[in-house]
Amino acid sequence: MFPKTALTLAIGGGLILAACLLHSGLRADLARLRGLEWPGALFVLTLLVALWSLTPYVPGGPSPVWAYVGEAHGAATVDKSATLLEIIKLMGLGCLFLVGAVTAASDARARTAIQLIVGVGAAFGLWMFLVHVTGNANHGGPRMEARFLAANTAGTFFAMLSVLALAPIVSELRLTRRQERFFQLALYGSAGLIFLVCLLMTGSRGGFLAACAGFVAFALLQVFAGDLRLTRATLAVGAGVILLGVVLAFSGDLLITRLMVGGLQDAARTNVFAVHLQAFEAAPWMGYGLGSFEPVNRSVMDALNFKDLWSIRAVHSVYLGWLEEAGILGALPMFACIGLLLVSTVRQAARRTRMLSHVFALIAVSVVVMVHGLSDFALQTYAVAALWSYLLGVAFRLSQGSRA
């Protein structure tokens, strides 16, 4: 079920990009994209290393598992079909990044896209809230999973939207038309409140802390790269802290409880991390192949760690997961690609005078994803990865200056 859904999204991203290339105006918008040479080369290098892992001609030779099963033509990856699937999914993410870049070639298009994401996200959040509080959720647990089948993944999703909602809110605060500003602020403020409540109902400690990191990043960008004075920023941060405290008081019981009594879960997560770190150290250069977590997890399972490992589907760290599956040769180009995109976005954004709140909110969304990725695996859910790829593309292009 899940591979089919991911493939559908990946193919959909490719088809949308193809449609953009067929349109002369959108094709010209894409041709004006600057600074993608090095990130693009690193992304292609990641794909090439993944393809290389399908062969036996790699450092250290093919995985011993192929000799064990009597396969004459081995490979570095322990699951060739899973690795091929992951390569296709990565290409789909690349397509969605470029679609985001095309969207942001126009300020109006970028603004509309962000407003639509916030609006649709608010409708989805309200629906999930009602489903959860009425007891109609399939899982039946106290934590909201919002159809992601993992509360922490839902936490990442709502943390991203909570930070993204700052873009239209701050933008509307700058308007001079008070009546129109009040109406728009009520809409976007309500959406942001829905996202915060849903985030707290997931009970995701990492998601909450990542959202806080995103809010701080947004405020710092406004002060040091934007035009917000420190005194006004202090007042805004103070108001935000008060609002967050009020929301915590009314909806944060589950999160506060988990923050206070999370010892057993933390110990289990530490054990998972330690076991899979050892697995990475056993094959550091090429890893075990993209998409190979489940067979690797089964191979390192024993009587001592069975309780912690038997039910997981990913390492509780995006970074360790990539190192274990892609190895140093595959993971470092991917990390460097994303790092270059974000550094370039921040540098270019400092030169802009329009749409600053939107660019800064998009950068802060990436901070959310990267911070929560330290302790969880939301990017293993393809819908979350697809949303982030699209928003990365929007941020990268919008920071360069777009048509008004």
N, C-alpha and C positions, 0 to 999 in steps of 0.2 A: 504493500500500500504506500509506504513512505517513499521508496525509491521512485515509484510512478509519479507521485505528487511532485517530488523534486525535479524529475526529468521534465514534467509538464511545464513547470516554472522556467526551467533552463531553456527549453525549446521556445517557450513564449517570449523570453527575453531576446533570443536570437531572431525570431520573426519580427518583433517590434523594431529591432535595430535594422533589419533588412528593409522594412517599410520606410524607416527614416532615410536610409541610403537611396531609396528609389525617389524620394521627394527632393527636388532640386534645392529648395530653400533650406531644408533640414540638413541636406548633405553639405551645403556651404557652411552652415553653422558648425558642423562637426569638423570641417576642414580648417576652421579658424581656431580650433583648440590648440593651445600652446603648452609646452613643458611636459608632454607625455612620453618623450623618447626614453628616458631612463626608467621611469616606473613601468612603461610598457615592455621594455627589454627584460626587466626583472620578472615581470609576470610571465612572459614567454619562457624565460629560463626555468621558472617553477614548473610549467607544463612539460618542458623538455626533460627535466629531471624525473618527473612522474612517469613519462613515457619510457625513459631509460630504465626505470625500476621494473618494467615489464620484461626486461632481458636479463640473461645471466652475466652479462659483461659489465659488472659493477665492482667497485672496491669491496674486497672481501669475498667476492663470488656470490652465487645465488644462495637463497635461504636454504638451510639444511632440511626444511620440511619437504622440499620437492624430492630429495633423495630418499627420504623416509617413506614416501608414498610410491616410489618407483617411477617418478616422472623424469623422463630423459631431458626435457627442455625446461630447466628451472628458471627462476627469476628472483630478483631481490624482494619483490612483493610476495606475500603469502596468499594473496587472493587477487588474481588478475582481473576477474570480472568486477570486483568492488573498486579496484583502482581505475579501471576504464570508466566506470560510472562516475567516480569523483572527478576525473579529468573533464568529462562532459559538463558536470555541474560547475566546475571552475570556469569553463568557457562561458557558460550561461551567466555567471556573476560578472565576468568581464563585459559581456553584452549589456547587462543592466547598468553597469557603471557608465558606459558610453551613452546609453539612453538618457541617464540622468544628466550627463554633460550636454546633450542636445537640448534637453528641457531647459537648462539654465542659461542657454544662449540668449534668452530674453528675460529681463527682469520680471515682466508681467507673467510669463509662463512659469518661472520659478516660484513667484509668490502664489500663484494659483495652485501649483502642485503641492506646496507646503500646506496651504489652507485645506485642500482636499484630503491630504493625509491626516491632518489634525481632525477634520470633520468626520471622516470615515472611521478613524481610530476612536473618536469619542462615542460614536454610535455603537461600535463594536464593544467598547468598554462598558457602556451602559447596559447593553444586552447581556454581557457576561456577568455583570454585577447582579442583574435581576435573576439570571439563571442560578447563580450561586446562592443568593439569599433565599430563594424559594425552594431550595433543596433539589433542583432538577439536574444538577451536575452529575455526570456519569461516575466520577471517581468517588464521590461521597465523603471526601476528607474536608478538614477545616480550611485548607489553603486553596485559593483560587488558582486553577490551572489554565482557564480561558482557552480550552481546546488545544493547548500546546502539549498536553500530557506530562508536563513538568512545571511545577509552580515557579521554580527559579527562572525558567525560560520566559514564562509570562512576566516575571519580575523585570527581566531585561527589556522586554518589549514595552511595558508600560513606563519604565524609567526613560527609555529613549523618547517616547511620546511626551512625557512630562517636560523634558528639556526642550524638545522641538516646539512645544506650545509657547515657549518664551518668545519665539520669533514674531508671530503676529501680535502677541500681547504688547511687547515693547514697541513694535512698529506703530501700533494704534495709539500708544501713549504719546507719541511724538506728533500726532495729528493736531491741527488747530481747531477743527470743527468739533465742538464739544458734544453736540447731540449725536452725531454719527459715531464719535469715539466711544461714548457710553454704551451704545448698542453693540458695537463690535467687541468692545472689551468684555461685556457681559457674556457674549457667545464664546470667545476664546478663553476667558477666565473659567467659565463653566466646564469647558473641555479639559483645561489643565487640572481642575479640581477632580474631575472624573478619573483622570489618569493617576493622580496621586492616591486617591482612595483605592483604586484597583491595585496599584503597586503595594499599598499597605496590606491589602487583603490577600496578596500572594504570600505574605509572610517571608519574603526573600530578604535576608539580611544583606547579602551581597548586592542585590538589586537596589536596595535603599541606599547603601553607602555609595554605589556607583552613581545613582541619581544625584546625591549630594555633591560628589566630585564634579559631575556635569554642571550643576548650578554654580559651583565655585569657579570652574573654568570659564563659564559664560560671563560671570561678573568680572573676572580678571581681564578677559579679552576686551570687555567694554571699557575698562579703565585704562589699560596700557596700550591697546591697539585701536580703540575707538575714540569717541568724543565725550565720554561720560566723566564728569568730574568726581573726584574721590568723595566729596561730601555727599553728593547725590547717590553715589554708589553705596555709601555706608547706610544711608536711609533706606535704600531699596533692599539691601541685604537684611537690615533689621526687620523690615516689614515681611520679607520672605521667611525669616526665621520664626516670626510670630505666627504667620499663616501655617507653616509646617508644624509648629507646636500644637496649634488648634486642631489640625487634621489628625495628628498623632493621638491627641487626647480623645477624639471621637471614634477613630477607626484603626488605631494602631495597637490594640490589645494583643493581637496575635504576634505581630512583629516584636513588640517589647518582650513578650513571654519567650519567644525564640532567641532573642538576644541575651536573655538572662540564663536560659537553661539549654544551651546548645552544645554542651561538652561532649556528649556521646556522638553526636553527628560530626563534630569537628575531629574527634579521634578517628572515626571511620574514614573521613575524607583524607586525613593525614596518612592513614595506612594505604589507601588507594594510590595516593600521590607517590609514596615511597616505593611501592611495588612496581608501578609503571615507570618511575625514574630509573629503577634498576634494569627494566626491560629496554629502555632507551639506551642506557650505557652499554648494553650488550650488542647493540647494532646502531652506533651513533651516526654513521655517515649517510646511509641510505634509508635507515629505518626499516619498517616492515611493509611499507606500501600504503598509499592513501586508501582509507576505507577499511583498514585491517584491524581496527580496534577489537572487535568481538573475538576473532580467532586468537589474537594475542592475549586478550584478557582470559580466555579459557585456558590457554597454555601456561599462564603464570598462577593459576588458581590452585590452592592447596588447602589442607584441613585448617590451617591457621588463619588464612585470609578469606575463606569461602564466604563467611557471613557478610563481609564488606563488599566482595566483588561479584557475587553471583547474579545480582539484579541490575547492575549498572550497564549503560550503553555507551558511555564516553568517559574519558578522564575529566575530573573536575578542574580542568585548566586547559583553555584553548591552546596556550603556548606549549605546554608539555605534550598535549595531544598531537600537535603538528610535528614537534620534534620526534616523537615516537613513531609516527606514521611516515613522515616524509624525510626524516633524518636531517642532519645539519645542512646537507647540500640542497635539500628541497625546501626546508623551512626558512632559512635565512633570506633567500631571495623574496619569498612572500612577505616576511616581516619588513624587509627593506623597501619593498614596493609600497606598502601601506604607509610606512614612515615617511618616505619621500613625498607621497601625495599630501599627507597632512602638513608637513613642514612647508611645502610649496603653497598650500592653501592659506596657512597662517601668514606667511610672508606677503602674498599677494593681497590678502584681505586688508592688511594695514594701509594699503594705498587706495582703498576704495572710499567713496563718500556716500554711496547709496547702498541700500540693502544690507547694511552692516549687521543689524540684529539678526537677520536671516543667516548670513554666513557664520556668525559667531555661534548661533544656536546649532547649526549643522556640525561645526567643529566640536562643540560640547557633546553632541550625540555620539560622536566617535570616541570621546573620552569615556562616556558611559560604557560603551561596548568593550573597550580595551580594559577598563578597570574591572568590570564584572568578569571578563574573560580570564582574569587571574585565578578565580576560584570557582568558575562554572563553565558550562558548555553550551550556552545558548546558540552560538554560531553553528553548532552541529545541526540545528533546526534550519532547514534551507530557507524557509520563509523569512526568518530573522536575518540570515546572511544576505538574502536578496534585497531586503529593505535597506540594510546598511550599505550594500554596494551601490544601490541607486542613489542614496543620500550622499555618499562619498562623491559620486559623479556630479551631483548638483552643486555640492560645496566647492569642488575643484574648479568647475567652470565659472560659477558665480563669483568666485574670488578674483577672477581675471578681469572682471568688468564686462557687462553684458549690455545688450540693447535695452534702452529704457522701456 
